[in-house]
């Protein structure tokens, strides 16, 4: 356990800025991180962006080939990594020819024994540096950080965030209609710092003096509960899977969170929380749940489900109905739902259409791509299907894209299908999401075998294990004689979902 003040973070951030300058890092250079939520990672947030370079947080859960692509595409000059990713870095290093230095985020006594060129130690790197650094002034639209999204098919796409967009986003988070942050709060940041700047919390908490509690890699229920109790956490943010593990720990140990914790509110994003999970927080923890929604392209927050005066005094069922929605747009975000012809639909809570958004912290281009991702009026198509009611509450009803949301992470159905199609016995393959009690959704692989060929579930999973990330592997494989198609040959996944709506996942 490490405790420090924002002043400590500030001094060490200046030391790191000096160290990076000594390594030849200049404004605009990208600095990559493969790291959990910890104080050294937080120092990099301010050191890198503050000196005018670009902090590039990388999702270590991606397949190594994807990480190799991301680091090379971003042209990261230095790569910082936590010790748990030492073996991964050793595996990747020969392919990351553009990285000039690899920095283990530790002290000398814990340096990993790996074969990596120009391997440096974080603490040694800053130990002799001055605690004074003159933060430069530059245009507010200069890039401060970047994150890659793999929510669509193909290679991951980079999104740059400017100092301006990050500041405006942070201001919105601090409002009462946002997270309502203050120096009286103790915020547990379970959402990873490699997920879109941890929803902007490192900046917003520094802005308000909110205490940050960073759990590192220990996200099990027992560790999270103990942190909540010992650090008197009032606000916690994370995906539903983590909260499910927390609640299971509470139930199995017979704990009394309502009396033992100071938890006032929980922000759930990344996937819709099960109604039972929201109800348990209300009942057993005496804690208010706030659904949040957004995207990598949105910095990421777009909506937050906070109550209006009309909801004060509502009973539990009414509150649960409200909390099922993704919420109202934060100040700065405008949204609408449109039909197939682009006409705006009624805000009646029933008319569902494609969700479009725009605002000052929404990306206009992907990194190193010239084509805009906005329409001629500045709207960004989220790819989600949603409704908006008369009070402005938005609720996602479906996704236009066929990606699968598992534990807050995207799994591309098309990429999985393409990988499965590489098996010599597979004639055709489709992947759909099946509801899962813990992970919200898990992939089901539906296969048509070639005539005269055979393959078992285990053989197909072993084949895919060499081609996709482990957590992408389908939980089950179903064999069919034919897949449903339209007259033009397009796969009809809606019919597949209907066909397998009662399917029980049975992995090998």
N, C-alpha and C positions, 0 to 999 in steps of 0.2 A: 504494500500500500504506500502510495506516494502522495503527500499533501504539499501544495504550493499555492502562492498567491498570483494574481494577475501581474503584479509587479515582477515576480520571479519569472513568469512567462515572458514578460516584456524584455527583461535583461538578457535572458538566454536567446530570445529571438534575434536581438541585436548582435549577439555573439555569432549566431548562425549566419546572419546576413553578412557579417564581416568574413566569415569562413568561406561562404559561397563566392563572395567577391574575390577572395584570394585564389579560388579555384577557377576564376575566369568567367563566372556566370554574369551575364549581362541582361539588361531589361528585355523582356520578351522571351528569354530562354525558358524551356519547359523543364520542370523538376518533378520526377515521378515518385510516388510513394506506394508501397505495398505494406500497409500497416493497419493495426487495430486502433481502437479508440484509447489513446493514452496521451500523457503530457508532452512527450517528444513530438508526437504527431501534431498536437495543438501548436507547439512552438513553430513548426514548419508552416502551418497555416499563415502565421503572421510574418515570419521571416522572409519566406519566398515572395508572397504577394506584396509585402511592404517594400521590398527592395526593387519592385518593378518586374520581377520574373513571374512565371505562371506556375501555380501549384497544380499538378496533375495527379489526382488520386485515382488509383487503379483497383478494380474489384478483384481480389485474389481468388475468388470463387470461380472465375472464368476458366475455361479450358486453356492450358498453357499456350497453345497455338494462337488463341485469341489475345492473350496477354502480350505475346511476342509481336503480333500485328499492331496492337494499341501503342506499345512503347516505341516501336519503329515509326509508326505513322505520326505520332506526336513529336518525334525526334527529341525524346527526353535526353538531356545531357548528363544528369545525375539521377541515380535511382536509390532511394532510401527504403530499407526494409526491416520489419520486425523479425526476431529470431525464428519464429515459427514458420517463416517463409524462406529460411536459408537454403533448404534443399531445392525449393522451386527456383530460387535465384541462380543457384549453381547449375541447374538444368537449362535455364534460359540464357545465361550469360554468354555462351559462345555465339548465340544468334543475335545478341543485342550489340551489334558493332558500333552503334552510334553513342552508346552510353560510355562516358569517359571515366566515371567513378561510381562505385557501389558502396553505400554507407550502411553498415549494420547499426540499428538503433539501440545501442547498448554501451556498456563500459568495457574496458580492455579485458577484465577478468572473465567476461562471458562471451567474448568474440567467438563466432562459429568457425569450425575447422572445415572450410570449404575452399574449393579451387575456383576463385573468382578474380579476374584481373583488377588491379587498383582497388583493392578492398580496404575501406577506411572504417574507423570507429567513431561513432557519433560524439561520444564524450571527449575523445582525444581531439577531434576536429575543432571543437569550440573552446577547449580548455584554456588556450593561451590567447584567445581573441578578446578584444576590448568589449566592454559592456556599453560602449557609446557607438552609435551609428546614426548618421544624419539621414533620416528617411527622405527619399527624393519626392519632389512634386512632379506630377505628370497628368495627362489628360484623363478625366474620369471615365472615359470610354475605353481605356486601355484594359486589356485582358488581365484578370487577376487569378483565375483558376479555370480548370477544365475537367470534364468528366465524359466518359464514353458511354453511350447507351447501346445495348444489344437487344432492345425490345423489338426490333424488326429483323427481317431476314438479311442474309448477307453479312458483310463485315461490320463490326461496331462502328458507330458514327460519333465523332467528337463534337461536344458542345462547349463553347467558350463562354465564360461569365466575366463581365466587366466589373470594375470597381463600382461603377454607378449602379448596375443592376443588383449587385450583391448588397449594397448599402440600402437601396430602396426596398429590397426584399426583406432585409433585417428589420427595417423600420415597421413594416407591416406585421411581422411576427411579434413585435413588442407591444402592439396595441391590445386593448382589452378584447377586441373581436378576434385577435390572433391568439397567441399563446399567453398574453397578459403577463409578460416577464417583469421581474423586479429583483432588486438585491436581497429581498427576503426569501426568494426561491432557491431551492436546491434541485437541480435538474439532472436526472439520470439519462444519459445519452446512450440508449441501446441501439438506436439506428446507427449504422456504421458511418464513420467519417469518410469512407470511400463511396458512399451513396449520396451523390449530389450535395457535397459539403454538409453532410449530416443534417439535411433539411434547413441549412442556414443557421443552425443553433450555435456553432462556435463564435460566429460574428455577433448574433443577437445577444448572447449571454455576456460577451465581453462588453457590449454596448451598455448593458443595464447593470452589470456587476453580479449577475446571477451565478451562483455556485454551480460549477460543472462537475458531475460525477461520471468518470469514464471507466467502463468495466473491463477494458482490454478484451481478450478472447473468451473470458469466462461468462458465458451467457446462459448457463444452466439455471434452473429455478432456485436452487439453494444459494448460489452466489449472488444472483440478482436480489433475492429477498434480504440477504444479510447486508448488502450495500444500501438498500432502501432503508433498513433499520438503523445501521450505524451512521450513515451520512444524512439522516433525517430528510429524505427525498420528498419533495412536495409535487414534483412534476416529472413524469417519465414518458419517453418517446420511443416507439419501436413498432415492429411488424407483429401481426397476430400470433405467429408461431412461437415467438419468445414469451408472449403473455400466456399462451397455453401451457408452456412448461412451468411458468411461475405459478399459475393457478393449480396445476397438478401437484406441485411441491407443497403448496399450502394445504391442499386437501389431504394428501398422504401423511403429512406431519401433524395434522390437527391444529394448525396455527390460527391465530386470531389477528389478521392484518388490520382490521378496523381499529383495534385498540393498540396494536404494536407499532403501526406505521403512521407517518405523517402525510401519506400520499393523498393529494387533493384532486389531481386530474391526470389522466393518461391520454396521450395522443397516439392514435393508431393509424398507420398509413401503410402503403405498399400493397395492401390487399384489404378487401372488406372483412371486418371482424364478424365472426359468428354472433348471432343474437345472444346465445347462451353465455358467451365470453363477456359481452357488454353487461348483461344482467348480473353476472357474478362479481364484476368490479363494483357495480352499484350496491349489491346486496352484502357481499362479504368484506369488501375493502372500504365501503362508504366513499367511493371515488367516482368522479364524473369522467366519462369517456368522451373524447372528442375525435370524431373521424376526420382525417385530413386526406386531401387528394391533390395530386400534381403529377408532373413528369420531369424527366431530365431536362427537356427543352424549356421547362418553365422555372427553373432555378431552385427548387421544384414546386413550391407550394402554390396552389391555385384556389383551393377552397378549404374551409374549416367549418365543422358542424358545431356551432355555438348556439345556445338558445336565445330567443327573443323574449321581450317582456311578456308576451302572450303565453309563453310556455312555463312561466314561473308558477309553481304549485301543481304542475301536471303530475298525474299518477305515474307509476313505474311503466305501465304498458305504453302510455303516450310518449314517455321519454325514450323508450326503446324504439318506438316507431320513428321518432325524430332522428335518433342516433344511427339508424340504419342508412341514413342519407349521407352523401359525401360532403354536404354543407353549402354555405353561401360563399360567394367570391370574396377574397380578401381585397381590401382597398388597393387599386392598381390593376386588378384583373377584371376584364369584361368577358362575358361568355354568352353564348346562344346555342340553340339546337336548330338544325335545319333539315329539310327533307332532301330527297335525291336531286331535286332541281335547285337547291340552294336557298329556298324560301324559308324564312324564319318561322318556327312553329310556336304555338301558343304556350305560355307559361302556366300550364294547368296541372302539372304533375302527372299527366297521362300521355301527352304527345311526345313520343320518343323519336329522336333523330340524331344525326352526327353532331358531336359536341365540338364547337369552335371557340377558341379563346384568343385574346390579344392583350398586350400590356407591356410596360417598360422593362420587365425582366424576362420576357419570352424571346427565345432565340429567333433570329431571322435566317441564319444559314448554319449548315454543319461545317465543321472545321475542314479547311482546304477544299471546300466545294463552292462553286460560284453560284449555283442555282439556289434561289430563295426557297424557303420552306413555308412562306406565307403567301396568301392569295393577294390579288390586286388591291384589296381593302385592308391588308395587314392582319388577316385572321389566320390562325394556325389550326389545322385540322388535327385533333387529338387522336383520331382513330377509334374513339369510344362512342358508344351509343348511349344517350342519356335523356332524362327528363328534367325540367326545371319547373318548380311550382310557383304559385303567386307570391310567396314570400322570398323567392330567390334561392331556395334550397335545390341543389342539383343532386341527382341520383343516377349512378351508372347502372344501366340495365343490360348491357351486352358490350362486346368488343368487336369492332369491325375487323380487326386483325385476329388471326388465329394463333396468337401466342398463348402460352399457358403460364399462369401466375402460380408459382409454387414457393411458399414461404417467403413471399415478398420479392422473389427473383423471377425474371422472365425466362421461359424456355420456348425457343422457336420451334413450332410444329413443322414448318417446312424444312428447316435444317435437319431435324431428326428424320423426317421422311426421306430426304435426299441421302442421308447416311445409310438408312435401312435399305434403300434401293441399290446400294453397292453390294449387297449380299448376293451371291450367285444363285440362290434359290428363290429370291423375291422378285415377283413380277410387278407388283404394285404395293404401295404402302401409304397409309394415312395415319396421322396422329391427332388425337383429340384430348381435351382435358376432362378428367373425371373427378368429381368432388371427393375431397379427402379430409378426414376429421382433423388431422394435425396440420397438413401443409396447404389447405384450402383446395388446391388442385394438384393432380399428378397425371403424367401422360399415359395414355393407353395407345399402344401401337396396334393398328389393324392391318393385317397382311393378306395379300393374295399370293400364293406360291405358284411358281412356274410349273407347267405340266410335267409330271414325272420327277419333280424335285421335292425334297423334304428338308425341313428345318424345325428344330424344337424351340420353345421359348428361351431356354437357357443358351442355346447356340446363337440365337439372334441377339440376346443381351450381351453375350461375350463379344460378339462381332462389333456391337455399338460401343462397348466399353473402351475400345481402342481408338474411337473416333470422336467421342463427345465427352463432356465433363460427366463425372460419376453421378452427380445429382440430376443430370438430364435423363438418365436411363429410364425407360418406361417401366412403370411398376408392374405392367402386365402386357401380354401379347395375345391378341385374338386373331384367329384364322378364319377367313371368309372365302366364299367362292368368287365374289365380285364386289367391287365398290360402286356406290351410286354416283352417276355422272349426269350432267345436264346435256342437252342436245349438242352443245358446242364442245363437250368433253371436259368441262370443269367439274372438279370433285365437289359433291354436295355434302359438306360437313354437317350441315343442319340435320340431314337425314341420318348421318352416322350418330350424331349426338342423341337423336330420338331413339335409334336402334339400341344404343348402349346406355340409355339413361338409368337403367336399374342394374348396371354391371357392377359387380363387387370385385375390386382389385385383388388379384392373387398372384403376387410376384413369386418367381421361382426361388 
